[in-house]
Amino acid sequence: MDEQKEKAFVQTFIRKNRRDRLLHELSTPSKRYRGISRFCHQAEELLDPAKTVMRGTGIETEPEFERFIKAHQKELCYLLSPYTFPDEIILPLPEAVQEALHCPDAVILFSDSFAAVFEEPVKGGRMKYLLTA
């Protein structure tokens, strides 16, 4: 676990009233899974709406999202997931998005300047969010 990266993610992209609790959960081994799994179905309650630039079940097919990936394709992303893989790996943005799309659980991928959150897949679609710092 990279506590500095995770703390920066929380401070930048999470609502102020949710930060302390999430940081506590991420830094406590026995509560870490619970903290990350909150993004399965409650991402919108955690994410700072002022930083959200795209949201929806199909944003990965939107031209704006594709342009964003192309513009940031060399940036490395740190991934978090309650699923064993891809938790705590680092990948370039295009590869990170592919891993997130194929993961059967929630995935959070982020760098210093952006974050993308993919909730757990459910019948009717999987919510996804793109946030910028």
SVG drawing of the C-alpha trace seen along z (x, -y; Angstrom):
<svg xmlns="http://www.w3.org/2000/svg" viewBox="-31 -22 35 33">
<polyline fill="none" stroke="black" stroke-width="0.4" points="0.0,0.0 1.3,-3.5 -0.1,-5.6 1.1,-8.9 -0.6,-8.3 -3.8,-7.1 -3.8,-10.1 -3.3,-12.5 -6.3,-10.8 -8.5,-11.2 -7.5,-14.8 -8.0,-15.7 -11.1,-13.7 -13.2,-12.8 -15.8,-15.0 -14.4,-16.8 -16.9,-15.2 -15.9,-11.7 -12.1,-12.1 -11.1,-11.3 -13.2,-8.1 -11.9,-6.8 -8.3,-7.6 -8.7,-5.7 -10.1,-2.7 -7.4,-2.7 -4.6,-2.9 -6.0,-0.2 -5.3,3.3 -8.4,4.8 -10.7,2.0 -9.0,1.5 -11.2,3.8 -14.3,2.1 -13.0,-1.3 -12.3,-0.3 -15.5,1.6 -17.5,-1.5 -16.8,-2.4 -18.8,0.6 -22.2,-1.1 -21.6,-4.3 -19.0,-6.1 -21.2,-9.1 -21.6,-9.7 -17.8,-9.8 -16.6,-11.7 -16.3,-15.4 -19.0,-16.6 -16.9,-19.7 -14.1,-17.5 -16.4,-15.2 -16.2,-16.0 -18.0,-12.9 -20.3,-10.3 -22.5,-7.6 -22.7,-3.9 -21.1,-4.3 -18.5,-7.1 -15.8,-4.8 -17.4,-5.1 -17.7,-8.9 -15.4,-10.9 -14.5,-13.2 -13.3,-10.3 -11.4,-8.8 -9.7,-12.2 -8.9,-12.4 -7.2,-8.9 -5.2,-9.9 -4.1,-13.2 -3.0,-11.4 -1.9,-8.0 1.6,-8.2 0.5,-9.0 0.9,-6.2 -2.1,-5.3 -2.3,-3.7 -5.2,-1.2 -7.3,-0.3 -9.9,2.5 -11.5,4.8 -10.7,7.5 -7.2,9.0 -6.0,8.0 -5.7,5.1 -5.4,3.8 -2.3,1.7 -0.7,2.0 0.6,-0.8 -0.3,-1.0 -0.4,-3.6 -3.8,-5.1 -5.0,-3.1 -4.0,0.2 -5.5,-0.9 -8.9,-1.6 -8.9,1.8 -8.1,3.5 -10.9,1.6 -13.4,2.4 -12.7,6.2 -12.5,6.3 -15.6,8.0 -15.4,5.5 -15.0,1.8 -11.8,0.1 -10.3,-3.3 -7.5,-4.5 -5.8,-7.8 -2.8,-10.0 -1.9,-13.4 -4.2,-15.2 -7.1,-12.9 -9.1,-9.9 -11.5,-7.4 -13.9,-5.3 -15.7,-2.3 -18.3,-0.9 -19.0,2.8 -20.9,4.1 -24.6,4.5 -27.6,5.4 -28.5,2.3 -25.0,0.9 -21.9,-0.1 -21.5,-3.6 -18.2,-5.3 -16.8,-8.7 -14.0,-10.8 -12.6,-13.5 -9.9,-16.1 -7.9,-17.9"/>
</svg>
